[in-house]
Amino acid sequence: MINFRYHVVSLTAVFLALAIGLVVGTAALNGPVADSLKENVNALRKDNQQMRQSVNNLEKQLASEEDFAAEMSQVILPGKLTGRRVLVVTLPSGREHTDGVLKTLQLAGASITGRVDLQDKFINPDNNTNLMELAVNAARPSAPASALPGNGHGVETSSALLASVLLDRGQGTAAVSDADRRAVLASYTSAGYLTTENKVTGSAEAVVLVSGQAYVDKDSAKRDESVVKVAEQFDRTGAMVVAGNGASGGNLVAVVRGDPVLAQTISTVDNANTVQGQLVAGLALVQQLTEKKAGQYGVGDNAASLLPRLPQ
């Protein structure tokens, strides 16, 4: 039978072993192991400092490039769109860079007929039926419901009505009256489907549609489809540039570039969220209006070039 003295001796031996281990371990760490750890820490600290410096340099470089683009805009753009009537339509995903695009168009001398901000409610698939009914009820004598698409897609039908009152119509088609234009816009504004920051002064000969990234929620496929429907309807009656952010993931820029029909008539810019891209958006619209030519521009892999080549 194991007695109490044996337990005491055993426990003493265990604690003695732990004490010896701590002493030996501490001595080892104070030697080569500790030196090695210090060297590794110092190396990581230097790497971190170098990376931080690289980030700072890249940020300064980016700021310099944007300053350069802003100064070049002052040289290149003035007068390029003088006398041209341009409508700006924004999607919820493109709101952050809308002001920059708008200022670029104004710098080029464009006469902005209005800015129409489509709300998320307009893109929400749950409102399909309501948009269909609204389009029929909002139609006016010079913008009749009989001229609208009848395929049951609310966004497409409402976009067609809005395009018919906001953009010039083809030759041989009577112009919409100012009263009917105001009435149609008021119907969609009061229902919360859009807002107009500035009073719409008349019809436009061209439209810049400001967009962003693709949707990622559970209804993303339907929302992205609705965004394309908006572009298709506004493209039917005037020159069009999509000023976007990115060209992948199924966003509007990517869809246009991947569609051989849409790419023939709609110009896209995939970096309009930057000063450089906003300059290119202005030049792309100049090309649309003067050469009747569409192009795909920006920094994405599916862009044809950085910017359009305009005739001298």
C-alpha positions in Angstrom: 0.0 0.0 0.0 1.3 3.5 -1.0 1.7 5.6 2.1 1.5 9.4 2.6 5.3 9.8 2.5 5.5 8.4 -1.0 2.9 11.0 -2.2 4.9 13.8 -0.7 8.1 12.6 -2.3 6.4 12.2 -5.7 4.9 15.7 -5.7 8.2 17.2 -4.6 9.9 15.5 -7.5 7.3 16.8 -10.0 7.6 20.4 -8.8 11.4 20.1 -8.7 11.3 19.0 -12.4 9.1 21.9 -13.3 11.4 24.4 -11.6 14.5 22.9 -13.3 12.6 23.1 -16.7 11.8 26.8 -16.2 15.3 27.6 -15.3 16.7 25.7 -18.3 14.1 27.1 -20.6 14.7 30.7 -19.5 18.4 30.2 -20.0 17.8 28.9 -23.5 15.6 31.8 -24.4 18.2 34.2 -23.2 20.6 32.7 -25.6 20.4 31.9 -29.4 16.6 31.3 -29.4 15.9 34.8 -27.9 18.4 36.3 -30.4 16.6 34.6 -33.3 13.2 35.8 -32.1 14.5 39.4 -31.8 15.9 39.2 -35.3 12.6 38.0 -36.7 10.6 40.7 -34.9 13.0 43.4 -36.2 12.7 42.0 -39.7 8.9 42.0 -39.6 9.0 45.6 -38.2 11.1 46.7 -41.1 8.9 44.9 -43.6 5.8 46.6 -42.1 7.5 50.0 -42.3 8.4 49.4 -45.9 4.9 48.3 -46.8 3.4 51.3 -45.0 5.7 53.6 -47.0 4.8 51.8 -50.2 1.1 52.4 -49.5 1.7 56.1 -48.8 3.7 56.4 -52.0 0.9 54.8 -54.0 -1.7 57.0 -52.4 0.4 60.1 -53.3 0.8 58.8 -56.8 -2.9 58.2 -57.2 -3.6 61.7 -55.9 -1.1 63.2 -58.3 -2.7 61.3 -61.2 -6.1 62.5 -60.3 -4.8 66.1 -60.0 -3.2 65.6 -63.5 -6.5 64.4 -64.9 -8.4 67.3 -63.3 -6.0 69.8 -64.9 -6.1 68.0 -68.3 -9.9 68.2 -68.1 -9.6 72.0 -67.9 -7.5 71.9 -71.1 -9.4 69.3 -73.1 -13.1 69.5 -72.3 -14.2 73.2 -72.4 -16.4 73.8 -75.4 -16.5 70.2 -76.5 -20.2 69.9 -75.6 -21.3 73.5 -76.0 -24.9 73.7 -77.1 -25.6 70.0 -76.5 -28.6 69.1 -74.4 -27.7 66.2 -71.9 -29.8 64.4 -69.4 -28.1 62.7 -66.4 -29.9 59.6 -65.0 -28.5 58.0 -61.9 -29.0 54.5 -60.5 -28.7 53.9 -56.7 -25.4 52.1 -57.2 -23.8 55.1 -59.0 -24.8 57.9 -56.7 -21.4 58.4 -55.1 -19.7 59.5 -58.3 -22.7 61.3 -60.0 -21.5 64.8 -58.9 -18.1 64.3 -60.5 -19.7 63.1 -63.8 -22.1 66.1 -63.7 -19.3 68.6 -63.2 -17.3 67.1 -66.0 -20.3 67.5 -68.4 -20.8 71.1 -67.3 -17.1 71.8 -67.8 -17.4 70.6 -71.3 -20.2 73.2 -71.8 -23.2 70.8 -71.9 -26.6 72.2 -71.2 -27.9 69.8 -68.5 -31.7 69.4 -69.1 -32.1 67.7 -65.8 -30.8 65.1 -63.3 -33.1 62.2 -62.5 -32.2 59.9 -59.6 -34.0 56.6 -59.9 -34.6 55.2 -56.4 -34.1 51.6 -55.2 -37.9 51.3 -55.2 -37.8 51.6 -59.0 -35.4 48.6 -59.3 -37.1 46.5 -56.7 -38.8 43.5 -58.4 -41.6 43.5 -55.7 -42.9 46.7 -57.4 -43.3 45.2 -60.9 -47.1 45.3 -61.0 -47.2 48.8 -59.4 -44.8 50.2 -62.0 -46.9 48.7 -64.8 -50.1 50.3 -63.4 -48.3 53.6 -62.8 -47.0 53.7 -66.4 -50.6 53.4 -67.7 -52.0 55.9 -65.3 -49.2 58.4 -65.8 -49.3 58.4 -69.6 -50.5 61.6 -71.2 -51.9 62.6 -74.6 -48.4 63.4 -76.0 -46.9 60.4 -74.2 -49.7 57.7 -74.7 -49.7 54.3 -73.1 -50.3 52.7 -76.5 -46.7 53.5 -77.4 -45.3 51.6 -74.4 -43.9 48.0 -74.3 -46.6 45.5 -73.4 -44.6 42.5 -72.1 -45.5 42.9 -68.4 -42.1 44.2 -67.2 -42.8 47.2 -65.0 -39.3 48.7 -65.1 -39.1 48.4 -68.9 -42.5 50.0 -69.4 -41.9 52.8 -66.9 -38.4 53.4 -68.4 -39.9 53.7 -71.8 -42.4 56.3 -70.7 -39.7 58.3 -68.9 -37.4 58.1 -71.9 -40.2 59.3 -74.2 -40.8 62.5 -72.1 -37.1 63.2 -71.2 -35.4 62.6 -74.6 -35.8 63.8 -78.1 -38.0 61.7 -80.3 -37.3 60.5 -83.8 -38.1 62.5 -86.9 -41.8 62.5 -87.7 -42.8 62.0 -84.1 -44.6 64.9 -82.3 -42.7 66.3 -79.3 -44.0 65.8 -75.8 -45.6 68.9 -74.3 -44.0 70.6 -71.3 -47.2 70.0 -69.3 -47.2 66.3 -70.0 -43.5 66.0 -69.2 -44.1 67.6 -65.8 -47.1 65.5 -65.1 -45.3 62.2 -65.9 -42.4 63.1 -63.7 -44.7 64.3 -60.9 -46.5 60.9 -60.9 -43.2 59.0 -60.4 -41.8 61.5 -57.9 -44.9 61.5 -55.7 -44.9 57.7 -55.7 -41.3 57.7 -54.5 -39.8 56.1 -57.6 -37.5 58.9 -58.5 -36.3 62.4 -57.5 -35.2 65.3 -59.6 -32.4 67.5 -58.0 -32.9 70.2 -60.6 -35.9 71.2 -62.6 -36.1 69.3 -65.9 -36.0 72.1 -68.5 -36.9 70.1 -71.6 -35.9 67.1 -73.7 -32.3 66.0 -74.2 -30.5 64.7 -77.2 -28.2 62.5 -75.1 -28.2 60.7 -71.8 -25.4 59.7 -69.3 -26.6 56.8 -67.1 -24.5 56.7 -64.0 -24.2 53.2 -62.6 -22.1 51.2 -60.2 -21.4 47.6 -59.1 -23.8 44.7 -59.6 -26.4 43.9 -56.9 -25.5 41.1 -54.4 -28.8 40.5 -52.5 -31.2 37.6 -53.0 -33.0 39.5 -55.9 -29.7 40.5 -57.5 -30.4 38.7 -60.8 -33.8 40.5 -61.2 -32.4 43.8 -60.1 -29.5 43.6 -62.6 -31.9 42.7 -65.3 -34.0 45.7 -64.5 -31.0 48.0 -64.7 -30.3 46.7 -68.2 -34.0 47.4 -69.1 -33.5 51.0 -68.1 -30.5 51.3 -70.3 -32.2 49.7 -73.3 -35.2 52.0 -73.2 -33.1 55.2 -72.8 -30.8 54.1 -75.6 -33.7 53.8 -78.1 -34.1 57.6 -78.5 -30.7 59.2 -77.9 -26.9 59.0 -77.7 -26.0 57.2 -74.5 -22.9 56.7 -72.2 -22.9 54.5 -69.2 -20.6 56.0 -66.6 -19.9 53.0 -64.3 -17.7 51.6 -61.6 -16.1 48.3 -62.6 -16.8 45.9 -65.5 -17.4 42.5 -63.9 -19.8 40.6 -61.8 -22.7 41.2 -64.1 -23.0 44.9 -63.6 -24.4 47.2 -66.3 -21.0 47.9 -67.9 -20.2 44.2 -68.1 -23.6 43.3 -69.6 -23.4 46.0 -72.3 -19.9 45.0 -73.3 -20.9 41.4 -73.5 -23.9 42.1 -75.7 -23.0 42.6 -79.4 -26.2 44.6 -80.0 -26.0 47.0 -77.0 -22.3 47.5 -77.5 -22.9 49.0 -80.9 -24.9 51.9 -79.6 -24.0 52.4 -75.9 -20.6 53.6 -74.8 -19.3 52.5 -71.4 -16.7 53.8 -69.0 -15.7 51.4 -66.2 -13.8 53.8 -64.0 -16.1 56.8 -63.8 -15.8 56.7 -60.1 -12.4 58.4 -60.6 -11.4 61.8 -62.0 -9.7 60.1 -64.9 -12.8 58.1 -65.8 -15.1 61.1 -65.5 -12.9 62.9 -68.1 -13.2 59.8 -70.4 -17.0 59.8 -69.9 -17.1 63.3 -71.2 -15.0 62.4 -74.2 -17.1 59.3 -74.9 -20.2 61.5 -75.0 -18.4 63.9 -77.4 -17.7 60.9 -79.6 -21.3 59.7 -79.5 -22.6 63.1 -80.5 -20.1 64.0 -83.2 -19.2 60.7 -84.7 -22.3 58.7 -83.9 -19.9 56.0 -82.6 -20.0 53.9 -79.4 -16.9 52.7 -77.6 -15.9 50.7 -74.5 -13.3 52.5 -72.3 -11.5 52.3 -69.0 -9.2 50.0 -67.2 -11.1 46.8 -67.2 -9.9 43.7 -69.2 -12.9 44.0 -71.5 -12.3 47.7 -72.4 -11.2 48.5 -75.9 -8.9 51.3 -74.8 -8.3 53.8 -72.0 -10.1 56.6 -73.8 -11.6 57.4 -77.2 -9.5 58.9 -80.0 -11.3 62.0 -81.2 -10.7 63.6 -84.6 -8.5 66.7 -84.5 
